[in-house]
Amino acid sequence: MRKLFLASSIFCIFILSCKNKAQKLEGKWIVKDYTITNLEEAVKKQLMGTPDSLLTERKKMVEKNINMFLEESKKETFTFSRDSFDSFRGGRPDKGIWKLSSDGMVLFMISNDNPKPEADVYNIETLGTKELKFSFKLTPDNTAIYVLEKSVTK
């Protein structure tokens, strides 16, 4: 009998902790930092096949574009309500639905604009009341890492 009580108590705590994670996610989040892993390798791939005479100029252009992209990414926002989201990503608004995995460590977002109902998958590293950190694969070699802070609206 005690084992059954203990097992059901642990199960209830697990369910409540997942619900609490979903509740923590609700609200407006503003990107505080955005980075991409292995960025130097991505630049090298972009420069492959560039003639030596154009290499310096092309490298400056690629690096400038990447820096602009990183800065624009820091202007992104995510607003999560009970089961839907609004975001401003890539310079455009987006809406859709979201769901957390049962352990609360993976965030699935499906955009209304996506012709295929495929979810973007974000691995949650930190989910607190004021900070959210998640990552996702851009390419097999590059991972994007977001650090967001919860907006305090008055």
Buried (B, 14 or more C-beta within 10 A) or exposed (E): EEEEEEEEEEEEEEEEEBEEBBEBBBBBBBBEEBEBBBEEEBBEBBEEEBEEEEEEEBBEEBEEEBEEEBEBBEEBBBBBEEEEBBBBBEEEEBEBBBEBBEEBBBBBBBBEEEEEEEBBBBBBEEBEEEEBBBBBEEEEEBBBBBBBBBEEEE
